[in-house]
């Protein structure tokens, strides 16, 4: 009788321990599951907090952009509301500005004024002093309007003028020599300059009439050559500051430094 009872008690005791262990395992698993959920929740909250920190500036910028768009839309709506009032107002043709058109009187014979580009082109095409153009019949005209044609011992006035482009030491008396190293253009340029100065007149210009000829003596205020010939060479070739210019109308008879 005692032997079966012991077995029953042993079996009941083992079942109790087994139940206790199972219950403990269940409770432990429940507690562990709650801890895991808590950890997962905290991690999730942390991740949400980080995402929120990143998204907040973007949301703020988007909010400002939307605000600006709303304000622009409101202004546009206001402008559209005002347009009907403007469209109802009377419209008048716009008169063109008188400044934009250059008008010339119908009965005027004056040419329209030159603009800056046309003036510069005209200035470029104007010949320089000392240049010559052929008028035909062996007559040449300078930029200043002086004419050189046939005449004198040299058979042409230009040849006569160029005799004064170099010294003649053995020539009796004085012989005016132009500076310019015998270059014709430089010599004729000085003569053109003297003629233009003679036309203006003034204290530096002496004018004398001899029959059909006009004799000018022009002080050029600078050295334009020297006095050569026998007398000039004896005096050490003194510098010349004046020009003697003899004309018949605009025809050059002679010109030389003094």
Buried (B, 14 or more C-beta within 10 A) or exposed (E): EEEEEEEEEEEEEEEEEEEEEEEEEEEEEEEEEEEEEEEEEEEEEEEEEEEEEEEEEEEEEEEEEEEEEEEEEEEEEEEEEEEEEEEEEEEEEEEEEEEEEEEEEEEEEEEEEEEEEEEEEEEEEEEEBBBBEEEEEEBBBBBBEBBBBEBBEEEBBBBBBBBBBEBBEEBEEBBBBBBBEEBBEBBBBBBBBBBBBBEEEEEBBEEEEEEEBBBBBBBBEEEBBBBBBBBBBEEEBEEBBBBBBBBEEEBBBBBBBB
